[in-house]
Amino acid sequence: MVTTHEESTGRGDGVLRSRAAAEAYVASVCFKHGPPALVGVEIEWMLHHPDRPADPVAPDLLRTALGAHTPPALDPASHGLPLPAGGVVTVEPGGQIEISSAPSDGLTPLIGDVTADAAHLHELLARYGLHPHARAADPVRPAQRLLDLPRYAAMECVFDQVGPHGRSGMCSTSAVQVSLDAGPADTVADRWAVLHELGPVLLAAFANSPVQHGRRTGWKSSRQACWLSLDPSRTAPPELLAAGEDPAAAWARRVVDTPLLCVRGTGSWAVPSGVTFADWASGAVRDGILARPPTLADLDYHVSTLFPPVRPQGHLEVRYVDGQPGDDWAVPAAVLLALTSSDGVVDRVREICEPVRDGWVPAARDALADPALAAAAAALFPLAHEVLAAGGHPLTTAPGPLLARLREITEHRVLRGRCPADDVFPLEDGTAAAAAVPFPAGLHLGDVPGPRETAERHRIEEGVR
């Protein structure tokens, strides 16, 4: 959304003049306490012309196809009317299309609403030859930013200072994001912890981006590898909290210690490299776009420029699942709801995940070919099915077709150590496995396989298919 300078200065908002004030504000709003009652999803798809897969999506064509649902980011004059079931359409920097659902008080109505909105949206797009990719990374096209907005220009500049992978992540990938309530105050720490500890297993089980920009990368989730290749303060999983440590305070420290990505204003939103929000709030930097002190609105916006696996925004936004083919987005949403449904289930899940809770890199690279991740998934998916089959709460009452699909995925994929990335799609036929791996060692990605190791792993995987 295009924002004016008057909006960005936050008239009516408090002015922040210290690190302590910024931390206190973030800690006070990041977790909204209360019994879990709502769920929402954001479903992203990359779009392409099936007969011309290398062509970029033209913004004018996308505006025409979306009509009254066009978001202001694509047409500032548009009101971006919701879809029939209440979902809102947004467009990501590379032309990816997204539906953000309205919060729902039950899994079954959520699935019904988003399925209806997705069908309506895809019908509008299909009239103009645009169809969703089944993958979570663009298998053919290079990363190309289509939205000319100051936020994304600044983001691209910051990411390019690290390498090419941020541009790929923002322009050439798609995800399933699930938003869950933070829960009662006395269980927030456990809920925060279990969502992270589940991360490697669910990332592995739903990995769906083995090919990117015409290369078989050697990673089952090239999408997550992109984000793991960036500035750790902005995208890394958090460090394990000590017993009794307050997750709100830890998150607040991280937020203010993360360098600014941009600041809203007129003209360019770019900021000097390396300046953190704490620097700005304390007055250590008072120049150019940072000449004024920040407001609460600036701090809220800064939080939106952090992209960790789970981002607290009052609710908990789970961001680590690759985009899924067809209607399979509903499966990770249901699994997350099931595996966080009660204190007893959470305790069991944390016990299962303990050996692999830090396994983000093997999850993104090897998925369920990693034996430890495969063992954890083989325990978690039947548990999720058991919870959903029992029902007992609107958030864990699943429609019959979803239960059947979860059972099918469990039996034919999870228990066989497979994930969506192990299927080969027509666009990927003949993709070179020996191409240079695009993800470097360093930062928080860890060691990566070389081209020879990548090619050998792919040869072995092909042999067991």
GUGU-870605 format. One line per 4 residues: their letters; for each residue x, y, z of C-alpha. Coordinates in nm, 3 decimals, decimal comma. Each point is the difference from the previous one (the first is absolute). Layout:
<nodes>
a> X:Y:Z; ...
</nodes>
This chain:
<nodes>
mvtt> 0,000:0,000:0,000; 0,127:0,348:-0,086; 0,022:0,205:0,320; 0,026:0,377:0,028
hees> 0,251:0,177:0,216; -0,277:0,130:0,226; -0,112:-0,356:0,065; 0,357:-0,115:0,060
tgrg> 0,075:0,263:0,265; -0,273:-0,152:0,214; -0,195:0,303:0,115; -0,161:-0,100:0,324
dgvl> 0,262:-0,271:0,060; 0,257:0,022:0,274; 0,351:0,115:-0,087; 0,276:-0,238:0,107
rsra> 0,318:0,148:0,143; 0,174:-0,301:0,152; 0,075:-0,364:-0,055; -0,180:-0,087:0,322
aaea> -0,322:0,165:-0,118; 0,014:-0,186:-0,332; 0,062:-0,334:0,169; -0,279:0,056:0,249
yvas> -0,248:0,076:-0,277; 0,089:-0,307:-0,209; -0,015:-0,228:0,304; -0,344:0,137:0,090
vcfk> -0,163:-0,068:-0,339; 0,176:-0,302:-0,154; -0,213:-0,263:0,180; -0,372:0,058:0,043
hgpp> -0,104:-0,228:0,285; -0,316:-0,208:0,007; -0,128:-0,350:-0,079; 0,069:-0,107:-0,360
alvg> -0,317:0,083:-0,193; 0,094:0,114:-0,350; 0,210:-0,112:-0,294; 0,090:0,169:-0,327
veie> 0,215:-0,079:-0,300; 0,188:0,180:-0,273; 0,036:-0,212:-0,314; 0,246:0,105:-0,269
wmlh> 0,039:-0,123:-0,356; 0,243:0,090:-0,274; -0,175:0,057:-0,331; 0,104:-0,098:-0,350
hpdr> -0,124:-0,052:-0,352; 0,010:-0,383:-0,046; 0,085:0,032:-0,371; 0,264:0,272:0,066
padp> 0,144:-0,084:0,343; 0,304:0,226:-0,042; -0,212:0,314:-0,054; -0,034:0,235:0,299
vapd> -0,343:0,096:0,125; -0,094:0,339:-0,142; -0,136:0,235:0,270; -0,256:0,146:-0,243
llrt> -0,134:-0,346:-0,078; -0,019:-0,083:0,369; -0,191:0,321:0,072; -0,246:-0,079:-0,276
alga> -0,050:-0,357:0,120; -0,056:0,099:0,365; -0,238:0,284:-0,081; -0,166:0,134:0,315
htpp> 0,214:-0,231:0,216; 0,325:0,168:-0,112; 0,198:0,101:0,310; 0,119:0,360:0,040
aldp> 0,363:-0,117:-0,033; -0,077:-0,080:-0,363; -0,245:0,287:-0,060; -0,001:0,286:0,254
ashg> -0,347:0,103:-0,119; -0,151:-0,341:0,079; -0,194:-0,074:0,317; 0,100:-0,368:-0,017
lplp> -0,342:-0,147:0,064; 0,002:-0,330:0,194; -0,072:-0,327:-0,176; -0,349:-0,154:0,044
aggv> 0,087:-0,188:0,320; 0,189:0,290:0,155; 0,360:-0,065:-0,101; 0,214:0,295:-0,109
vtve> 0,227:-0,017:-0,303; 0,354:0,132:0,020; 0,285:-0,013:-0,250; 0,357:-0,072:0,103
pggq> 0,310:0,168:-0,151; 0,055:-0,256:-0,277; -0,366:-0,017:-0,100; -0,093:-0,285:0,233
ieis> -0,368:0,007:0,087; -0,122:-0,041:0,358; -0,328:-0,050:0,181; -0,012:0,116:0,360
saps> -0,298:-0,160:0,168; -0,220:0,163:0,256; 0,055:-0,149:0,349; -0,221:-0,305:0,047
dglt> -0,128:-0,169:0,315; 0,024:-0,348:-0,149; 0,213:-0,213:-0,231; -0,293:-0,116:-0,212
plig> -0,136:0,349:-0,076; 0,353:0,124:-0,066; 0,056:-0,271:-0,261; -0,339:0,066:-0,158
dvta> 0,055:0,375:-0,024; 0,356:-0,012:-0,133; -0,079:-0,279:-0,245; -0,289:0,204:-0,139
daah> 0,209:0,317:-0,021; 0,289:-0,184:-0,165; -0,230:-0,152:-0,262; -0,148:0,343:-0,077
lhel> 0,344:0,162:-0,020; 0,149:-0,269:-0,223; -0,299:0,019:-0,230; 0,054:0,375:-0,044
lary> 0,369:-0,055:-0,073; -0,059:-0,293:-0,237; -0,210:0,221:-0,227; 0,322:0,184:-0,080
glhp> 0,222:-0,306:-0,027; 0,150:0,023:0,350; 0,024:-0,318:0,205; 0,157:-0,082:0,339
hara> 0,325:-0,191:0,023; -0,010:-0,324:0,199; 0,345:0,078:0,143; 0,117:0,242:0,270
adpv> 0,293:0,129:-0,208; -0,001:0,113:-0,360; 0,160:-0,287:-0,192; 0,068:0,199:-0,316
rpaq> 0,014:0,379:0,024; 0,270:0,214:0,162; -0,090:0,216:0,298; -0,159:0,318:-0,129
rlld> -0,178:0,262:0,208; -0,325:0,114:-0,161; -0,133:0,236:0,268; 0,166:0,340:-0,009
lpry> -0,065:0,106:0,358; 0,246:0,168:0,238; -0,028:-0,283:0,255; 0,106:-0,262:-0,250
aame> 0,268:0,217:-0,158; 0,158:0,046:0,344; -0,042:-0,368:0,083; 0,167:-0,105:-0,324
cvfd> 0,291:0,235:0,068; 0,054:-0,137:0,352; -0,030:-0,362:-0,112; 0,236:0,052:-0,294
qvgp> 0,272:0,106:0,244; -0,003:-0,356:0,136; -0,037:-0,187:-0,331; -0,254:-0,094:-0,267
hgrs> -0,214:-0,223:0,218; -0,208:0,268:0,168; -0,117:0,121:-0,338; -0,091:-0,360:-0,086
gmcs> -0,187:-0,042:0,328; -0,205:0,317:-0,044; -0,071:-0,036:-0,374; 0,010:-0,372:-0,081
tsav> -0,148:-0,197:0,290; -0,337:-0,065:0,162; -0,108:-0,124:0,341; -0,290:-0,116:0,213
qvsl> -0,018:0,219:0,309; -0,221:-0,102:0,290; -0,101:0,245:0,273; -0,086:-0,142:0,342
dagp> -0,103:0,167:0,324; 0,281:0,045:0,250; -0,199:-0,168:0,278; -0,035:0,071:0,373
adtv> 0,284:0,184:0,172; 0,111:-0,307:0,196; 0,041:-0,211:-0,318; 0,144:0,255:-0,244
adrw> 0,359:-0,109:0,058; -0,082:-0,364:-0,073; -0,210:0,092:-0,302; 0,278:0,224:-0,136
avlh> 0,253:-0,276:0,056; -0,202:-0,282:-0,155; -0,071:0,195:-0,318; 0,375:0,043:-0,050
elgp> 0,083:-0,358:0,099; -0,256:-0,127:-0,252; 0,160:0,215:-0,266; 0,270:-0,230:-0,137
vlla> -0,236:-0,299:-0,015; -0,282:0,183:-0,177; 0,244:0,182:-0,227; 0,138:-0,341:-0,100
afan> -0,336:-0,172:-0,039; -0,139:0,276:-0,224; 0,321:0,098:-0,184; -0,103:0,085:-0,354
spvq> 0,267:0,206:-0,176; 0,286:-0,217:-0,132; 0,051:0,196:-0,322; 0,056:0,372:-0,030
hgrr> 0,092:0,220:-0,295; 0,059:-0,301:-0,223; 0,230:-0,180:0,247; -0,050:-0,298:0,223
tgwk> 0,149:0,162:0,307; 0,069:-0,300:0,223; -0,251:0,130:0,255; -0,351:-0,140:0,036
ssrq> -0,114:0,343:0,122; 0,192:0,252:-0,206; -0,248:0,256:0,130; 0,107:-0,048:0,360
acwl> 0,365:-0,015:-0,104; -0,044:0,347:-0,149; -0,120:0,138:0,333; 0,268:-0,189:0,193
sldp> 0,263:0,166:-0,220; -0,082:0,351:0,121; 0,075:0,217:0,301; -0,059:-0,222:0,306
srta> -0,145:0,284:0,207; -0,277:0,037:-0,257; -0,072:-0,361:-0,104; 0,160:-0,258:0,230
ppel> -0,186:-0,220:0,249; 0,041:0,139:0,353; 0,249:-0,137:0,245; -0,135:-0,248:0,253
laag> -0,135:0,181:0,304; 0,121:-0,088:0,347; -0,253:-0,142:0,242; -0,222:0,278:0,127
edpa> 0,123:0,254:-0,258; -0,274:0,227:-0,132; -0,052:-0,052:-0,376; -0,156:0,346:-0,030
aawa> 0,308:0,167:0,143; 0,229:-0,210:-0,220; -0,200:0,088:-0,312; 0,001:0,369:0,094
rrvv> 0,379:-0,002:0,031; 0,031:-0,165:-0,337; -0,231:0,250:-0,166; 0,186:0,310:0,119
dtpl> 0,341:-0,158:-0,074; -0,092:-0,079:-0,361; 0,126:0,253:-0,257; -0,261:0,218:-0,162
lcvr> -0,104:-0,116:-0,345; -0,187:0,317:-0,094; -0,187:0,292:0,150; -0,321:0,128:-0,153
gtgs> 0,004:0,351:-0,137; -0,008:0,190:-0,325; 0,236:-0,105:-0,276; 0,247:-0,276:0,079
wavp> -0,052:-0,200:0,319; 0,364:-0,116:0,008; 0,194:0,031:0,326; 0,371:-0,006:0,085
sgvt> 0,137:-0,354:0,017; 0,024:-0,165:0,339; -0,203:0,251:0,201; -0,222:-0,186:0,246
fadw> -0,333:0,115:0,135; 0,169:0,042:0,339; 0,252:0,238:-0,160; -0,281:0,209:-0,146
asga> -0,207:0,004:0,319; 0,294:0,096:0,221; 0,103:0,287:-0,227; 0,333:-0,156:-0,100
vrdg> -0,091:0,082:-0,361; -0,187:0,321:-0,090; 0,056:0,062:-0,368; -0,198:-0,004:-0,324
ilar> -0,310:-0,215:0,022; 0,096:-0,078:0,362; 0,020:0,364:0,105; -0,326:-0,025:0,194
pptl> -0,052:-0,240:0,294; -0,198:-0,316:-0,075; -0,362:-0,055:0,096; -0,196:-0,305:0,105
adld> -0,125:-0,022:-0,360; 0,361:-0,016:-0,121; 0,071:-0,278:0,247; -0,305:-0,196:-0,111
yhvs> 0,115:0,033:-0,358; 0,355:-0,106:0,089; -0,141:-0,325:0,144; -0,152:-0,069:-0,343
tlfp> 0,352:0,001:-0,148; 0,112:-0,297:0,210; -0,057:-0,340:-0,162; 0,076:-0,272:0,258
pvrp> -0,165:-0,345:-0,013; -0,261:0,115:0,254; -0,088:0,368:0,034; -0,209:0,121:0,295
qghl> -0,248:0,273:-0,087; -0,241:-0,043:0,288; -0,074:-0,336:-0,160; 0,275:-0,240:-0,112
evry> 0,071:0,000:-0,372; 0,159:-0,331:-0,106; 0,205:0,065:-0,315; 0,211:-0,310:-0,061
vdgq> -0,223:-0,215:-0,223; 0,061:-0,003:-0,375; -0,290:0,077:-0,232; -0,192:-0,318:-0,079
pgdd> -0,164:-0,128:-0,319; -0,377:0,025:-0,044; -0,202:0,000:0,320; 0,275:-0,163:0,207
wavp> 0,062:0,330:0,182; -0,272:-0,117:0,240; 0,209:-0,295:0,121; 0,281:0,192:0,173
aavl> -0,259:0,237:0,145; -0,192:-0,292:0,150; 0,317:-0,170:0,125; 0,113:0,316:0,179
lalt> -0,340:0,042:0,166; -0,005:-0,365:0,108; 0,353:-0,004:0,141; -0,056:0,315:0,209
ssdg> -0,351:-0,092:0,115; 0,059:-0,079:0,368; 0,270:0,006:0,266; 0,027:-0,378:-0,014
vvdr> 0,043:-0,005:-0,376; 0,256:0,280:0,016; 0,203:-0,192:0,260; -0,001:-0,310:-0,222
vrei> 0,093:0,201:-0,309; 0,291:0,169:0,175; 0,129:-0,339:0,112; -0,015:-0,135:-0,356
cepv> 0,164:0,309:-0,149; 0,278:0,037:0,256; 0,267:-0,188:-0,204; -0,063:0,209:-0,313
rdgw> -0,116:0,337:0,134; 0,310:0,177:-0,140; 0,002:-0,188:-0,329; -0,103:0,284:-0,232
vpaa> 0,285:-0,053:-0,245; -0,041:-0,378:-0,046; -0,375:0,054:-0,020; 0,036:0,250:-0,284
rdal> 0,271:-0,201:-0,175; -0,096:-0,364:0,050; -0,361:0,013:0,126; -0,117:-0,347:0,111
adpa> 0,305:-0,166:-0,155; 0,157:0,097:0,332; -0,065:-0,302:0,230; -0,056:0,201:0,318
laaa> -0,248:0,235:-0,167; -0,175:-0,297:-0,161; -0,037:-0,170:0,339; -0,148:0,311:0,158
aaal> -0,244:0,050:-0,288; -0,104:-0,366:0,019; -0,106:0,060:0,361; -0,156:0,343:-0,043
fpla> -0,226:-0,053:-0,301; -0,197:-0,294:0,148; -0,035:0,205:0,319; -0,141:0,292:-0,200
hevl> -0,245:-0,234:-0,175; -0,110:-0,142:0,334; -0,071:0,348:0,140; -0,189:0,110:-0,309
aagg> -0,202:-0,320:-0,022; -0,108:0,044:0,362; -0,109:0,361:-0,056; -0,142:0,149:0,318
hplt> 0,078:0,363:-0,086; -0,081:0,207:-0,311; 0,370:0,059:-0,063; 0,068:-0,374:-0,015
tapg> -0,320:-0,121:-0,165; 0,103:-0,091:-0,354; -0,221:-0,079:-0,299; 0,013:-0,357:-0,126
plla> 0,194:0,073:-0,322; 0,275:0,171:0,198; 0,032:-0,295:0,236; 0,022:-0,231:-0,300
rlre> 0,267:0,219:-0,162; 0,204:0,015:0,320; -0,017:-0,378:0,029; 0,109:-0,035:-0,363
iteh> 0,294:0,237:0,047; 0,102:-0,178:0,318; -0,008:-0,348:-0,152; 0,133:0,069:-0,347
rvlr> 0,244:0,281:0,069; 0,098:0,054:0,363; 0,041:-0,364:0,103; 0,206:-0,057:-0,316
grcp> 0,235:0,291:0,071; -0,131:0,209:-0,288; -0,119:0,357:-0,046; -0,157:0,193:-0,291
addv> 0,347:0,092:-0,128; 0,062:-0,368:-0,079; -0,258:0,011:-0,278; 0,125:0,118:-0,340
fple> -0,218:0,237:-0,201; 0,013:0,042:-0,379; 0,167:0,341:0,016; 0,285:-0,160:0,195
dgta> 0,076:-0,284:-0,242; 0,365:0,010:-0,091; 0,090:0,263:0,260; 0,372:-0,021:0,065
aaaa> 0,086:-0,148:0,337; 0,368:0,092:-0,032; -0,061:0,374:-0,038; 0,179:0,212:0,259
vpfp> -0,184:0,002:0,330; -0,121:0,358:0,046; 0,013:0,008:0,381; 0,336:0,083:0,159
aglh> 0,150:-0,118:0,325; -0,008:0,263:0,272; -0,253:0,206:0,190; -0,237:-0,246:0,168
lgdv> -0,038:-0,234:-0,296; 0,294:-0,220:0,098; 0,203:-0,214:-0,236; -0,153:-0,075:-0,338
pgpr> 0,063:-0,287:-0,242; 0,219:0,062:-0,303; -0,119:-0,069:-0,356; 0,144:-0,351:-0,001
etae> -0,172:-0,092:0,328; -0,323:0,158:-0,122; 0,004:-0,201:-0,321; 0,072:-0,322:0,191
rhri> -0,283:0,059:0,248; -0,240:0,064:-0,288; 0,118:-0,318:-0,178; -0,068:-0,205:0,313
eegv> -0,344:0,157:0,046; -0,092:-0,074:-0,361; 0,100:-0,361:0,057; -0,246:-0,048:0,286
r> -0,297:0,161:-0,175
</nodes>
